[in-house]
Amino acid sequence: MSLAFSPFTPSRRRTSIAVAMAFLLIVPAVATSTATAAAAPSSPVVASDPQSTDNLDSVLLAEMRRQNELEPALRAIWDEQLKTPTSGFAGVAFEGKGLSVYWKGGLTPGMSSTLARARNWGPVEVKQAAYSEAELQTAGQKIHQASRSHRGSEIQSVGYKPDGSGLEVTRGPAIVDPGSAKDSSFARSAKAPVAQVLQEAKVSVPVTVIDATQPLDLMVSRLDDSPPWNGGGRWEAWRGLDKRNTCTTGFGVHANGRSYVLSAGHCGTPPDIAFQGTNGSSAFDEMGPVYDDDWRSDLLMINSPGWYKIFDGTSTTSTTKNVTGYGYWAANQLVCQSGRTSGTVCGLKQVQSQGLEVSCNTPDSDGDCGYVIEGVIRTTQVDGAPAARGGDSGGPVFTLDGSGVRAKGILVGGGGTSMYFQDWADVIRVYGAYPNTSSSTS
């Protein structure tokens, strides 16, 4: 294996790494050995990297720090909810100076006990919800089924409001160039109107319809890394001589006693082989086979060792941050993403859980379409800036935790100011996988 070192990329000893990454794969940065990394100071290039989380706007940074103080409470609430998924739980949100838990009916004994413990970390309030999360998801499935009974529909996504008040259906914009789709006949076919699909679905919960300003893209399209692999780096899926997609590495994870690299499911599928870097360059290295992909959650794992760091900064940065742990989602919480094309983008406020309709305008690596990615979280960039770009798919989504980052999930798509990611509860549900951290790899 050959390594191409950029002038600003220091070498990583023992398991050396030199990296330069771009959107959905950020420019590789150095990752030192476990022993070296613990003592190494921050990279000297941080101050000059405008996209590093070390240079966030002070107001945004303060809010992210404040929310991080309630992460233990949020994790306790979700850990309890995952034990009883059909309970009255509707959602949880950062509101005011604390957390609001929306619940239909009486609390379970387990949740009552959990909330009492969660209040040790800050204010936690219980608010009544009209519908539970389970009820909203059942209604949402009826809409997805009605949509799939047509050759295509206007529905882009079905969202579950975290306050339990009902569903939010997003009507996608018209496709300007249907000929660019892999199945142009599908793209040109008449799409069933939202009103017709809702009438056929016969749901009894309130439904709000909103219009998307941008098409939803599965964003496939930093550059020089070596094993164990950092998150936020560029990788390509190949099947023989056929290049399938270019995406971003997510997090190094461990499951079943082994280490893997987590990314987005639409980026590849067995028997694809993952390569890191740019094809034709001396840094184009084989990572390993795609071990498994799960289209329902849009997650995959590459059978190759992942590191406990992610790239943080521009699309050509060599700066990395340690992963300290993981957390679950909550409405109004601010997260960042680190894609190989976009670099690090912050100010992404979590809005709601969604079921995304994958149309034939943006099929996956096998050309499959007409299915639903369940349980993804929609975010909106608070300053109106682009949230993600092509090639960012599979990249890490995270919050800040001291000088490190907390894994929140894997980027799956976006458009305009919206970014969608699969949250960590589904990573655990699908793969039983947890992020590699400096403590877990030492």
N, C-alpha and C positions, 0 to 999 in steps of 0.2 A: 504494500500500500504506500502510495506517495502522498506527501503532504505539501500543499502550497501555502506558504506563509506570507501574509500581507505585512507591510512595514510596521503596522501598529499591533500586530497579533503576537503576544508572547507565547512561548511554548509551554505545554503542560507536561510536567515531569511524571515519570512512571507510566501512567496512562495518559500520554500527552495528547493535547488537543489544540489545534489552531483553527479558528472559525471566522467566516465572514458571511453574514446572512441577509436575506431580503424578505419582502412581504410574504407572509404566511411561512416564511423561513428567513429569520433574521441573520445578518452577517455573523459568522461564527466568532466566538470569543474564547478566550483561554479558559480551560477548566483544569485546575491543578489536581494532583493526587489528593486523596482524602486527608492525609497528614499535612500536606503543604497548604491545602485550601483553608484549613482551620486557622492558620496563622497568617495567611496572605492578606495584605491590606487591599482596600478597594482599588480598582483599576484607575490609573492616573488620567485616563481619557474621559472619565465621567463628566467633569466640569465642562468639557467642550461638546458634549453630546446633548443637544437640545431635547431629544426624545427620551432620555433616561428618566426613570421615575425619581431619581435624585434631584431632578430639576423641574418637578411639577409646580404648578401654580400654588402658592401658599394656602389659599382658601380651600382649593380642592384637596390638597395634601392633608390639611387639618381635619376635613370632614372624613377622609378615608381612615385616618388614624383614630378618630372618635368611633367610627363604626367598628373598627378592628377590636376595640375594647369589649364589644359585645359578642364577638365571635364565639367564645365559649358557651354563652347562653344560646346562641343560634344553633350551634352544633348539638347541644343537649336536647333542644326542642325537636330537631329533625331526627336525631337518633331514636327518640321515643316514638315519633310519628311513623317512622319506617317499620316499627313493630306492629302497628295497627293501621294499615293503609286505608281501611274502609271506615275509619272513625269520622267524627264530625269536623275534623280539621279542614279548613278552607285555604289557609295561606298564612304567611308571616311577612311582615314588612317593617322596615326602618321608618318610624314616624316620630316626629318631635325629637326628644332626647333619648328615646328608647326603642323597644320592639313592640309591635302590636301583633297578637296572635288572633286570627279570625277563626271562629269556631261555631258550628251549628249544634244547638242543643247543649246537653250537659257534658262536662269534661270527663274523660276516663280517669280512673284512679291514678294510672301511670302518668298521664299528662299533668294532673293536678300536682303530683309530687315533683315532677320535672320542672314545672313553672316556679314552684317555691324555691327550688335549687337555682334556677336560672336567674332569679332576682338578686342573687348574691353578686352578679356581675353588672347589674344596672336595671333600669325600669323596664318591666315587662307587663303589658296590659292585655287582657282578654276582651275581644269585641265580638259581638254576635254576628253571625253570617246567615244569609238566607239559604245558601246551598253549600254543601261540603265539596271538597275537591273531588272526591270519588263520584259524586252526582254530576258535577260539571264535566268530568272526563267521559262519563257514560253518554251524556248528551252530545259532547263533542265527537265521539265516535260515530254517532248516528249521522252527523253532518258529513264527516269524512266518507262514510259508506255511501251516502246519497251522492256525493260529489264523484266518487269513483265509478258510479253506475253510468256516468256519461263519458264520452271520449275526452272531455276536458271541461273545466268549469272556471268561473272567475275567481274562485276562492284560492287565496295564497296561503292562508293559515287560519287556524282556529285557536284562539287564546282563552285561557282560564283565568278570570280575574282573581287576584290573590285575596280580595276582600269577600269572595264568595257571592258577589251580586249577580253574576251571570257570565255569559260568553262574549268574546269579542272576535268577530270574523273580519279578516282583512281581505278586501277585494283588490286583486293585483292589477297593475296597469297593463294596457295593451302592449304587445311585443312589436317593437318598431321594425325589426328585421327577422321575421319568422324563418327565412331561408337559412339563417345561421344555426338553427337547431339541427341536431342529428336526424330527427324525424320531422322534416319540414311539412309533410302532409298533416301530421298531428298538430303542429304549431298553427297551421293555417285553418284548421277546422273550427267551426263555430263552438264557442264555449257556453256552457249552461249558465244563465244568469244566477247571481247569488240568491235572489228572491225565489227562484224556482227550486233551487237546491234546499233552501230552508223549509219551503212548503212541503217538499217530499220527505225531509228528515223528521218532521213532526215533533220537534223538541218542545218541552214545556217550560224551559228556563228562559229568562230574558236574553236577547241577542242584540248586541250593538254591532253595526257594520261600519267600518272605516275604510277609506281608500288609501292604498299605498302609493307613494310618489315615485318609487323605484322598483324595478323587477327584482325578485328574489333570486340571487345567484348562489349556487354551490361553488365556493370560491377556489377552484383549482386552477391552476394555470400551468442562513445568512450564508455562508456559501461554502465554507471549507471547515469541516469538522472531522473528528475521528472518535472511535469508541473509547469509553462509553459516551453515548450521544447526548448532547445538550438539547433542551427544548427550544423552540423558536428557530430552528435551522431548516434549510431547504432540503427537501427530499423528492425523489422521483420514483414512480411505480412503473416497472417495465415487465412485459410478458414476451419473452424472447426478444425480437427486434422491434416490438410494438411498444412505444411509449404510451402509458395510460394517462398519467396525470403528474402535475408538479404541485406539491403541497408544503406544509410546514410541520415539523416535528412538534409534538405537544409536550408531554412530561415523560421522564423516565419513571416507570412504575414497577412494582413487584407484586407477583401473584403466584401461588402454587410453588413457592420456593425459588422462583426464577425472576430475572429482570427483563423487562420489555420496554419498547418505545410506544407510547400511546399517540394516536392521531385520529383523523376523521375517516369514517367508514367509506364515504364515496370516493376517496382518493385511490383506493386499490382493493383488491380481493385476491385470495389464494387462487392460482399459484403465482401471483405477481411477486417480483423481487424488488426490494427497496434499495435505492442507491442514494448516496448523499453527495451534494455538490452540484456542479454543472456539467452536463454531458459534453465530452470532448476536452475537458480540462484535466490537468494532472491531479486534481483534487476529487475526481469522480470515483468514489469508493463504494463498494457493495456493503450494505448494512446487513441484509439478510432477508429471508422470505416474509411475506405478509402472513402472520400466524393465523389470524382470524378477523373477520369483519362482521358486524352486526348492523344490518340495514335499518332495523327499527329504531335504533338509538343513534345511528350514524357514527359508530365508534369502530376502531380497529386497533390491533396490536401488531407491531413488527417484532419478529423473533430476533432481537438484537439488544444488547445491554444498554439501558438508559442511565444517564448521569443524574445528579441531584441539583442541577443548575439549569437556568434558562437564560437566553440572551435578552438584554434590556437596553433599548436605545434605537438608533436608526437602523435602516435595512442593511447597513454595512458595519454595524458596531461589533466590537470585540468585548464589550462589557457584559458580565453575567451577574446574576443574583442567585443566592441559595434558596432552594425550596424548603420551607420550614414545616409544612404540614398541609392539610386540606380543610375545606369548609363547604357548607351548603349554601343554597341561594336564598335571598330574601328580596322582596320588592323594595325599590329605592336605594339599594346598596350600590356603591360605585365600584366598578371593576376596571381592569386594564386588559388588553390583549397584546401579544407580541408576535406579529406575523412577518413572514419572510419578505413580503412586498411593502407593507405599511410601516414596519418597525413597530415600536411600542406606541399604542394609542390608549389613553386613559380618559376619564370622564364619561365612561359608559355606564349609564344608570339602568339597573335591572327593572323591567316593567312587569312581565308576567310569563307564565309557562305557556307554551304553544305546541300545537301539532302542525308541522309544516307539510304542505302539499308539494311533492317533488314533481314538477311538470316535465314534459319532454322538451322544454326550452332549455333546461339545465339538467340533463340526465347525469347519472353517476358514471364511474369509470368503465362499466360494462354496457353503457347505453340504456340502462334500466330507468324507467320513469313510472309515474302513476301510482306512487306509494306515499306513505306518510311517515315522517320522522317524528317520533313521539317524545314529549317531555323536554323539548329544547326551551331555553330561556331567551326572550327578546330583550335587547338593551337599546337605548337611544343615547347618542353622543350629545352631551348637554350643551355644547357650544355650536352645534350645527355642522361640525366638521365630519368628513368621511370616517365611518366607523371601521370599515374593513375593505380590502381590495382583493382582486383575484390573486390566488396563490396563498392567501392567509389561512385557508382551510386546514384544520388539524392543529393549529397553533395553540399555545397555552393561554388560558384566561385566568386571571389571578387578582388577588387583593394584596395590599402591603402588610407585612408583619415584621415590625422592627426594621432591621437592615435587609431582611429577606422578603420572600413572597409566599403567599398561601394559595395553593392550587384550588381553583374553583371549577374548572371544566375545560372543554375542548371546543374551539371555534368550528362551526359547521357552515356558516354562510352569512349573507348580509346584502345590503343595498342602500346607498345613500348614507343616512345617519343611523341606520339600524344594523346591529350585529346580533347574530344568533349563536348560542353555544349550548352544548350538552353538559349538564351539571354533574357534580361528582357523585351524587346519590345514584345516578344511573351507571356511572363507571363501576361502582361497587356492586350494584345489582347485576350487571351484565358479566363482569369479569372478576369480581372480588378483588379488584386491584387498588392499591394505595400508592401515593407518590413516593419516590425515593427522596430521602432527605439526608442531610449531612449526618444526622444521628443514626439513621437506619443503614447507612452504607459504611460507617466507620468501624 
